[in-house]
Amino acid sequence: MNILEAKKYGKEQLKNSPSPDLDVSVLLQFVTGFDRTQLLLKRDCNLSKEQETNFLDAIKRRKTGLPVAYITGHKEFYGYDFYVTPAVLIPKPDTEILIDQALNSLALFYSKNENKDGSIKKIPEICDMCSGSGCVGISVLKALLENDGISVNCLPRMTFVDISADALEITKKNAERLLGKGEKLNNPENLTSALLKIRFIQSNLFENVPFSFDYILTNPPYVPHSESLELLKDGRSEPLLALDGDVGSDGEYSGTEDGLFLIKRLVPKCFEHLVCGGTLIMETGEYNAEQTAKLFEKTGFKNVHIEKDLNDMLRDVTGTKPHSLAFSSIA
Ligand SMILES: C[S@@+](CC[C@H](N)C(=O)[O-])C[C@H]1O[C@@H](n2cnc3c(N)ncnc32)[C@H](O)[C@@H]1O
């Protein structure tokens, strides 16, 4: 089978996929190691026996609904290549706005905390709650290093938290892969000091997290229960735990249908674990962002606002814990 024949076969087999051309192209790149241009130029080139077997197997798996990212083990997010398995949610473009917001706010944090000699008074403490692949916290660290010129010594201390041991393993693997590379980190000393600043904690929300943070960044499960089950029917194999927002602290279905059961526990816990003046940025569904914003206000957060994503959908809710929590009392 040559590349042209493989393309034709793949597209026919995947005609029910929403993106057969793209799927076949990515799977062929995966099995051959060619890029998109090489695939066009070498279309008469025969696949080796091993490549053909791997391609037919990949097509068979994709036909079951398994996402291309789980077949190749890779997903690009915020320009970085994340390793993914069905233990973690595949990073979504909707989440990139959370990184932009965090970086904008961190730029202010750094400028407020800069001494006259350029040194930094306070290193930000950040928690990536519900970390999954680690795409949120790792992208923030990488962008600070590579785009904003923050030195390894001044990088935030990042704490990744996930309830799933398997997901946390993937967070770790991505941190080691992505923070071990890069111009600024290519010597082992720097790698060690960057990774030493990272904590990985397996925990049900903040149960095992005895720290306070300047920032909590989180993309928690927020999809209503019945919609989560419906989504999984297409064979995508993403973990229900990563999607379903209607589970209780025991992991059992709570009986609610607004996707907010976990968020209702999470928001007050975030308030407790933020320093005064600290910021919470939380991804939500376009259908429950406004209710989440009300919950932020009810909990005591100030400057609460909702940010839209690139598709103009309500996406991230942000709030600040006030500097003074004291109420004036009349004697
Ligand atoms: C929507 S995924 C987000 C993953 C990743 N941060 C992203 O943006 O792609 C939610 C993650 O929350 C984790 N999770 C679910 N319930 C949790 C809980 N009670 N405490 C901590 N993590 C939880 C899941 O294991 C999953 O990895």
Ligand as a Chemical Component Dictionary entry (heavy atoms), coordinates in Angstrom:
data_LIG
# 
_chem_comp.id                   LIG 
_chem_comp.type                 NON-POLYMER 
_chem_comp.pdbx_formal_charge   0 
_chem_comp.three_letter_code    LIG 
# 
loop_
_chem_comp_atom.comp_id 
_chem_comp_atom.atom_id 
_chem_comp_atom.alt_atom_id 
_chem_comp_atom.type_symbol 
_chem_comp_atom.charge 
_chem_comp_atom.model_Cartn_x 
_chem_comp_atom.model_Cartn_y 
_chem_comp_atom.model_Cartn_z 
_chem_comp_atom.pdbx_ordinal 
LIG C1  C1  C 0  -11.758 18.700 33.122 1  
LIG S1  S1  S 1  -10.364 17.708 33.618 2  
LIG C2  C2  C 0  -9.114  18.957 33.480 3  
LIG C3  C3  C 0  -7.763  18.437 33.131 4  
LIG C4  C4  C 0  -6.755  19.510 32.716 5  
LIG N1  N1  N 0  -6.547  20.483 33.773 6  
LIG C5  C5  C 0  -7.231  20.220 31.447 7  
LIG O1  O1  O 0  -7.539  21.414 31.528 8  
LIG O2  O2  O -1 -7.267  19.590 30.391 9  
LIG C6  C6  C 0  -10.682 17.570 35.325 10 
LIG C7  C7  C 0  -9.656  16.798 36.184 11 
LIG O3  O3  O 0  -10.137 16.867 37.547 12 
LIG C8  C8  C 0  -9.830  15.667 38.220 13 
LIG N2  N2  N 0  -10.771 15.563 39.355 14 
LIG C9  C9  C 0  -12.064 15.156 39.350 15 
LIG N3  N3  N 0  -12.583 15.225 40.575 16 
LIG C10 C10 C 0  -11.603 15.692 41.396 17 
LIG C11 C11 C 0  -11.517 15.964 42.793 18 
LIG N4  N4  N 0  -12.563 15.769 43.596 19 
LIG N5  N5  N 0  -10.355 16.430 43.290 20 
LIG C12 C12 C 0  -9.267  16.625 42.484 21 
LIG N6  N6  N 0  -9.288  16.360 41.157 22 
LIG C13 C13 C 0  -10.434 15.916 40.621 23 
LIG C14 C14 C 0  -9.997  14.589 37.148 24 
LIG O4  O4  O 0  -9.247  13.427 37.492 25 
LIG C15 C15 C 0  -9.481  15.324 35.898 26 
LIG O5  O5  O 0  -8.114  15.032 35.688 27 
# 
loop_
_chem_comp_bond.comp_id 
_chem_comp_bond.atom_id_1 
_chem_comp_bond.atom_id_2 
_chem_comp_bond.value_order 
_chem_comp_bond.pdbx_ordinal 
LIG C1  S1  SING 1  
LIG S1  C2  SING 2  
LIG S1  C6  SING 3  
LIG C2  C3  SING 4  
LIG C3  C4  SING 5  
LIG C4  N1  SING 6  
LIG C4  C5  SING 7  
LIG C5  O1  DOUB 8  
LIG C5  O2  SING 9  
LIG C6  C7  SING 10 
LIG C7  O3  SING 11 
LIG C7  C15 SING 12 
LIG O3  C8  SING 13 
LIG C8  N2  SING 14 
LIG C8  C14 SING 15 
LIG N2  C9  SING 16 
LIG N2  C13 SING 17 
LIG C9  N3  DOUB 18 
LIG N3  C10 SING 19 
LIG C10 C11 SING 20 
LIG C10 C13 DOUB 21 
LIG C11 N4  SING 22 
LIG C11 N5  DOUB 23 
LIG N5  C12 SING 24 
LIG C12 N6  DOUB 25 
LIG N6  C13 SING 26 
LIG C14 O4  SING 27 
LIG C14 C15 SING 28 
LIG C15 O5  SING 29 
# 
